[in-house]
Amino acid sequence: MNPEDLDTLAEYSSPTLRGDEAVITIRRPDLESNSYLSQLFAFGGDSPRRLTHAWHDSNPQVHANWSGLLSAEKKAPAQLFVGSTLETAHQITDNHLGVSEYAIDDLGSRALYVARVAESGRYGLDEDVPAAEEAPRRITSSAYLSNGLGYTEDRRAKAFLVDLAEPGLGKVGLRGASEVPLATLLSTPDSDVHDPQFSPAGDRISVVAALRPDRGHPDLRSTVWLLGEEEPKPLELPSMSVSLHLWIDEDTVLLLGNALTRDELDFVGQMPGLFVHDRRTGSTRRLTDPETVALAPIRPQLVGGAVIAVVDTDGASRLVRIGVQSEGLGLDELDFLSDDRTVVGGFDVNDTTLVFTGSTPTSPAVLARLDLAAAAAPTILKQHPAPANSVVPEVLRVAGEGGTITGWLAKPRGEGPFPVILNIHGGPFAQYTHGWFDETQVLTSAGFAVVYSNPRGSGGRTRSWGTAVQGDMADPAMADVLAVLEHALQSNPDLDADRIGVQGGSYGGYLTAMTIAADRRFRGAIVERGYLDPDSFVGTSDIGRFFTEEYTSRNPQSILRQSALARADQVGTPTLVMHSELDLRCPLEQAQQYYAALQRAGVDTEMLIFPGENHELSRAGQPRHRRQRFEAVLDWWDRHLTGAEETGSAASD
């Protein structure tokens, strides 16, 4: 894959069953317009059919009486469209900041949706008040920013209820009439709400929100709130952070979330689990083991007394079937429905059939169908072709200090010796997968071998594996990524051990910076969107002060020992510092401080700043910037690993 091949890629998501068809969203970057296009397509007949034609259509829902989707024109916020079919859906919202989520009560002909509500005079509500002339913001909470969005307290996410049935005598729903049904703003908690849901009979209307308002004290607890009365009412749950919920019946709710076992900030390495809460008894039961089973953030569904969900395993995301009456199921007790190489990103299911979207080692996007009554492998309905020169990485299992480490080696086509790039993922509680990865493919197509792994601190394993870097964010993970690198070099004579580089983003940028301060073998490094100074990260990052304090502790000496910025004077490796101007997760000052410290230390260094981008540049940034990022990465490695420029690397000192 070359950087200019970016707009040949596609993502498949939000699969939805509609009779014999599967409806999905296909999203793709477009370099010409420098934006993303997405529409709904139906598969199941003789050939795929495009169902919608707006610039950005997504999130389809199909019911017996009503179907819906989110739709947006170019550079406009998404609005909710609902009709008797997806093809006849018409606009029913005109919220200034758009709609983010929705649910449909099919029997009751209602929709519940979430939209941000801006304070008067902000965010373009008053055309005479530009952004630079808005009133000052009074901040009282500990977390008040969100990467990719900005300030949140002055545009809270609220819930609205709207009737879908209307007599059709007015202008509502007529194209060009610009009239939508009247929606009711519900009373909601004093915090952002998400995950709107109806119970099966429509008696319950609910959302997920923080348990307590943020008044300056970080608190990760959240719960399900019942709406529709004068005041919202919370479910009385154990100390936990709820991400998704689904009503089993009018009094029983399925929860996906984390148990906060120590206190309200105990998030490090927590394995998201499935829980069942009974409102009648007030009891909450965990279906999955908190040490070995981590649920992916994908909505579970109910079929015949069982829950269908997705579990993150080492390098994959797998479909599983779990009995509603289960308790504490471990990983080896799960009924897996998909293999250990496919990365499932979404699914839909009925009594007999399941469809899912995801990625595989050979394809960036697939749509597959699974017969729940048969033992057969899934049938691929659509597979997006991988760009030319794509390779399938070799899976590595390497003995490490804390246990076996899963890694990968991707080699270019042809004969070596190949220069090698060690790539490190972010998180740290995240993971590389077996799925086709554009970063790897761009590097191998340019002639670089790539080694990457899931060291201690990563997700997909156990809670103990995830907490192994708590209090020591660098050394355990560094030992593991270097062990996988050493294994790859020793077992593959076509890798050039004299030409090695290292790169990583976010936490991976941090571990890259810590690695080059401790190991002089690398000819070059790329530190991207890095978490580099734990001290200044507190209070400047959008995830609040708790993240650093939970990983490094509050002890000043411990923080200093784990600071990449504090070790910049030990670096001798030429380093490219890449960052996005609007990154609120790892703010730009992290890169600026590190770049200045490298300069002060006499390191050959450059800084590349992308305007208008945030922490998600490499995954969801403007297509042209994503291409330019790839070009900058290749240019750096060409200069430092291919002999085009023999810089004074520490490896040759």
N, C-alpha and C positions, 0 to 999 in steps of 0.2 A: 504494500500500500504506500502510495506517495501522498504528501500533504494535499495535493490538488484533488485526490480521490475522495476527499472528505464528503462531498455531496453525493457520492454513490452509496453511502451508508444509510441505514434505516433502523428505527426502533419499532418493535411491535409491542403493544401494551393493551390493557383493559379489555381482555377477551370477554365476550358476552354471547351466550347461546340464544339463538332466535329460531326456534323450530329445528330444522335440519342444518341451519347455517350457524357459522361462528362469525360474529362481528368483532373487529379489532380496530384499534387506532394505529395508523402507520405515520410515524413522525420522521422527518428527514431534514437535514441541514441544507440550505440553499445558498451557495456562495454568491450567486448573482444578486439576490435581494438582501443578502447578509442577514437572513432570518431563518426561522424554522417553519416548515409547512407540515400540517397534519390533517388528515381526513379519515373518515370511517370507511372501512371496506368489509364486504361480506364474502365469506368463503363457504363452499359446500355444494355449489352447483357445478356446471360445466366449466365456468371460469370465474375469477374474482370480479366483484362488482363494486365500484365506488358508489357510496351511498350519499355522501355529503360533499359540498364544494366550497366551503368557506376557507379562509386562510389557515385557521387553526380550529379544528373540530376534535373533540376528545371526550373521554369519560362517558361512553354510552351506557344506558340502562334500559332494559327491555322488560316490560310487564305485559300482562294480558290486555289491559285497557289503555295504559299510558306508557310511552317511551320518552326518554330524555337524553340530552347531551349538553356539554358546554361548548360554546362556539364563539369565535372572535374573528373580527377582521384584522387586517395587518395593523400592528402597533396599537390595537384597541384592547381593552380588558374583556375577559370572557363573560358572557351572559348565559343564563339558563334558557334552553329551548325545550319545549315539551309538546307532544302531540300524540295522536293515536298510533303512529309509527315514527320511526326515526326520520323517514323521508318526508313526513308531513309536519314534523315538529316546527313550532314557531316560537319566537322570542317572547318570554314572559317576565323578564327582569330588565331593568335599565339602571342598575346600581352604578354609581359614579366610579367606584374602584373595582367593579367587577365581582363575579361570583367564583368561589374557590371549590366548594363541595355542595352536594345536594343528595337528598333521598326522596323517593316517591312512595306515597301511600296509595297503592293502586286501587284498593276497594273504596277508600275514602276520597279519592280524586283530589289529593293534596300533595304539595311539595314542600319540603323543609330544606332551606339552603342557608349557607354561610357566606357572608359578605362583610368586608371591612367598611366601617362607617367613620368618615373623616369628621373631625371637629370643624365647626364653622370657620371659614376663612382659610382653610388649609387644603393643600393638594389639589388646587385648581377649582375648588367649589365656588370661589369668588374670582372671576376672571380679572378683576381689578387688583388682586393681591398676588403678585408673583412670589415664588418660593423664597426669594431673598428678603422679602418684606413681610413675611409672616410674623406673628407675635412670638415672643420667646417661649420655649418649652420648659415647663416646670417638671422636673424629674423627681419622683419619690420612690421608685422601685429599684431593685437591684439589677434587673434585666429589662432593658427598654429598647433594645435594638434587635434586628433580625437580618442576617446576611441575605442579600438579594432583595431586601425590602426597605430597610432603613428603620426609622422610628416607628414604634408600635403603639405606645400609650395613647397617642392622639388619633388613632384610627383602629379602634378595637374591632376584632372579628366578632360579629353578632349573628344571631339566628333569626330567620324570617320564615313565616308560614304563608303559603299562598294557595288559594283554591284553583284547581285546574278546570273544573266544569264551569262553563259560562253559556248563556243562552245564544250567543252569536248574533245579537241584534245591534251591538255597537261596533266600534272600530278596533276593539282589542283583537290582536292576532292578525290583522290585515297588513300585508306587506306595504311598507311605506307610510303607514298610519302613525307610527311612533307611539302607540299606546299599548300599555301592558297592564295585566291585572293588578289590582291593589294588593300589596303584600302587607302582612302584619309583623311589625318588629316585636319579637318576644322578649320578655324579661329574662335576662341571662346573668350569670355570675360576672363579677367585676374583674374579668380577665378575658383573654381570647378564648373562643370556643372552636371546636372542630368535631369532625366525625358525626354529622347529623344522622339520626336513626329513628324509624318508627318500629314499634312492636308489631308482631304478625297481625293482630286484630286492629291495630291503629290506636289502641288505648293509651299507649305510652309514646311520648315525644321526648327525645333525649339527645344530649351532646356530651362531649368530654371537655372538661376544663379544670383548671387548677383548684385544689381543695380550698386554698386560702388566697386572698388577694396578696400580691407582692407589695409589701410595705417596706422594702429595704432589706429583708432577710431572705436569702435564697431558700427555696423549698420546692423540691421536685415532685411532691405528692399531687396527684390529680385523681379525679373520680368521674363517675357518670352523673350528670345532672338531669333531672326530670323537669321539662318545661311545659308551658301551657297554662299555668296558674299565675296568680299575682306575683308570686316569688318563686324562683327556681329552687328545687329541693335536691340535695346531694344524696347519693347512695352511701350508706355507712360501710365503707370497705376497710380492710386492713391497710396498713401503711404501704402504699404502692403508687406507681406511676402508670396510669392507663393510657394506652395509645389508640386502641380500637375496641369497639364493643358491638355485640350482635344479640338481639333478643331471641331467646329460645321459645319462650311463651310470654304471657303478660306479666309474670312475676319472676322469671329466671333469665339471667343475662350472662352471655359468654364474654369474657374479657381477655384481651391480649395486652400484656404489660409486664412491668418489673416490680418485684417485691423489694421494698426498701428495708432490708432486714436490720441494719444497724441504726440508722436514723434517716431523716428526710433527705439526706444528700448521699446516701450509699449507692452510687450508681456504677462505680468502676467494676467492669467485668460482669455486671448483672446479666443473667440469661433471660431474655424475654420469654414468658411462659403463658400458658392457657389457664384460665381460671373460670369457675362457674360460681355465680353469686345468686343466692335465693333470697328475695326480698321478704318472704314470709317468715323465714327463720333467722335472717340476718347472717347466715353462714356463707363463707367463701372457701371453696376447695380448689387446690391446684392440681391440674391434670398431668402436668409434666414435671420432670425432675429439674430442680434449680441448678444442678451442677453440670449436667451433660446435654440438656436440650435447650436450644435457642430458637425461638420462633422468628421468622422473617417478618418485617412490617408489611404484611399482605393480609387483607381481610379474610378471616376464616369463613367457611360456610358449613351449613348443616345438611346432611343427607342421611335419612333413615337411622336416626339415633347416633350418628357419628359426626365428628367434626373433620372436615377436610381443611388442611392448613399447609403451610410451607415452613420447613425447618432448615436453618442454615447449618450445613455440615462443612467439614474441612475442604474448601474449594468448590462447594456446590450449594444450591438451594433446592431442596427436594420436597415433593408432595408427599404428605403422610395422611393416614386415616387414624383418628383417635376416638375411642368410645367416650361419649359424654359422661359415663359413670366411672371413667378411669381416675386413677389418683397416683401421682408421682411416677409416671412412666419414664424410664430411662431411654437413652438413645437406642440401645440394642433391643428394646422392647417395641419399638415403633413399627407400624405397618407402612412401609415405604411404597409409594405408587410410581415414582420416577427414579431414574438411575443416578449414580453418584458422580456424573460428569456434567449433567445439564443444570443450568442456572435458571430456575423458574422465576419469572418476574411478575406473573399474574395468572389467574385462572377463573373459570366459571364452571358450575356443575349443576346437573339435574339428577334425577333418580338413577339414570343409566349411563350418562355420558359426562365426561370432563374434557374441557379444552383449556390449553394453557399456552402462554407466550413465554419466551425466554431466549437464552443464547446457549450455544454449544461450542466445543473446541474448534469446530470448522465453520460456524456461521454466526454472524453478529445478531441475527434475529430469526426465530422460528415460531411457527404456530403448529400445535399438535393436538390430536384428539386421542382420548383414552377411554376404552370401554371398561366401566367399573366392574362388570360381571365377569370379565375374561382376564386371563393371566398374560395376555399378549402385550408386547411392547407398544408404546404410543405410535400412532400413525401421523407422519408429518404431512400437514396440509399445505404449508407454505414455508419455504426456507429462503431467506434472503442471501443472495450470493456474496461470498467474501471477495474483496478486491484481489486483483492479480498479485502473485508472489506471496500470498498468505501462507504461513507455515503452522504446523500443529506442534505446540511445545511438548517436550518430554517431561513427564512427572518425575520428581526426585523425592526420595524419602531418606532423610539424613539424620543420623544420630546426633543429638545435641545434649547440652548439660541438663535441660529440663525435660527431655523426652524427644521423640522423633519429630523432626521438622518437615513439613510439606513444602516443597518448592518446585520450580519449573525452570527448564532451560529451553529457550527458543533460539534456534540457529538459522542463519540465512541459508538460502539455497546455494549450492556450489561447494567449492572446496575452501578450507581455511588456509592459514590461521586467521581467525576472526578476532577483532578487538571486542572487548566484553564490557557490557554496562550492567552494573548492579542496580536494580530498581527497587525502591522501598515504598510500601503503601502508607497511607495516612491512617488516622484513627486516634489512638492506636488500636482501639477495639473495632477493627474492620478486617477485611481479608481480601486477598487476591483469589480469583476463582479459575476454574477450568474454561470459562467462557472466552470466546474470541475477544481480543482486547486491542483497540486501535493503537495504543501507545507501543505495545510490543511489535505489532505488525509494521508500523512506520520505521522503527529502528532496525528490524531484521531486513526489511526491503532495502535499506540503505547500507547493509553489509555489517551490521553490528549484532553480535550475539547478546541475548538478554537473560540475566539470571534474576529471579524474584522468588519470594517465599512468604510464608506466614509465621513470623517469629513469635516468641512469647510476647504476650500483650495483645495478640490478634484475637478476632472473633472466630466462630466456627468450630471451636474445640470444647473446652470446659471453662467453668468460671475460674478455676485455679490457674489455667493458662492465661486467661485475660487479666488477672490481678497480679501476675508475676512481675509487672513493671511498676506497680504501685510503690512509691518511695524510691524507686531507681528506674527512671524512665528510659535510660539509654543502655546500660551495660548488658542486661539479659537479652534484649532484642538485638543489640549489636553482635553479641557472641553468636546468635543464631543465624543472622543474615550472612555473617562472614563464614560460618561453618558450611552453609549451603554453597557459597561462592567457592570455597576451598574444594569442596567435593566436586563441583562442576569442573573446576580447572584440572584437578588431578585425574578425573576419569574421562576427560575429553581432550585428546592431544591437538584437536583442531581449534582450540581456544588459545589465544595469545595472552599468556599471563603477564607479559610486559606492557600490555596496552589495556588498562582497565580504568573505567570511569564509574562514578556512582551518582545517582540522582534520586530525588524523592520529593513529594509534595505534602504540605501540611505537617502532620507528625512525621511523615517520611522525609520532609525537608529538615526537620529537627534532627532525626536520626542520621541523615546524611551529614549535617554539620557536626554532630558529635563524632561520627566515624572518621571524618577527615582530620579532626583534631587529635585523634588517637592513632591513626594508621596512615603511614606515608606512602603506601603503595600506589595510590590512585593518581593518574595523570590529569584528571579533571573532575569537577563536581558541578552539579546543578542543584541549587537549593531553591525550591519553588514554594511559594505561599507558606513559608515556614513559621512554625511555632518556635521562636528562637530565644526569647527573653521571658521566662516565666514571671519575672517580677513585674514588668510593665504590662504583660498580658492581663493581669488582674485589673479589672475595671475598664479595659479598653475593648476586650472581645465581646461579641454579642452573646456568648454563652455564659456570661457572668463570671464572677470571681471564683465560683465553686470548683470549676474544672481543674484549674492549676492546683488549688489547695487540696483537692482530693487525691491528685496524682503525686504531687511533690511534697505535700504537707505544708504547714505554715512556717516551719522552722527556717530562718534566714540562711543558715549554713547549708541546710539540705537543698534549698532552692538554688543557692549559688553553685553547689556541686552538680546540679542537674541542668545548668544553664549553658546553652550553646554559645550565647553571646559572651559569657565569661571565659570561654575557651577559644575565642577567635584568634588570640595571639599565639595559639599552638598550631594553627593551620598553615600548611605550606603548599596546599593544592590549589591550582588555578580554579576559581569558583565563579560561576554565573549565578547571580541572585535574581530570580524571576518572581514578580508579584503583580497583583491586580490593584488598581488604584482604589476601588470601592470595596475591597475585602474587609468585611466586618467580623469574620471569624478569626482570622489571623491578620490584624490590622497592618496597614502599610508600614507603620513605624517599626514593626518587627524587622522587616527587610532593610529599612533605611539604617537602623542601628547596626545591624550585622554587616552591611556593606561598608559603612564607615569604619567599623572595627577591623575588617579585613584590610581596608586601605591603610589604616594606621599600622597594621602588622606587616605591611609591605607585600601583601598577597596580590598576585595577578587576578584582578576581579573586575567584573562588569555587572551592571544592574539593568534589568529590562522591566519596564513598568507598562502594563496594559491599561489604557484609559477606559473608563466606563464598564470595567469588568469587576466581578466579585470572586468569592472563593471557588465558585463553580466553573471557572474559565475553561478548564480542560475537558469538562463534561458537557457543559451547557452554555458556554460563552458564545459570543457572536461568531458565526462560522468563519468569517475572514480572520478574526483574531485567533481562532483555533488553528487555522491553517498557518498563520504567521508564527504561532507558538511552535508548531511542529518544525517549521523552517528554521527558527532560531535554535531549537534543540539540535537539529542535524548540523547546522553550521558550527555550533560549539564543539560537537563531537568530531566533526571533520577536522577542525583546527587542532584538536588536542589528542585525537586517537588514531588518525589515519596517516600521520606523518606530514600533513600539509603545513603544520607549524610545530616544530619541536620546542615547546615551551619548557622552561626550567622546572619540571615537575619534581616533587619530593622523592618520587620513585627512583630518580637517577642521581640523587644527592650522594 
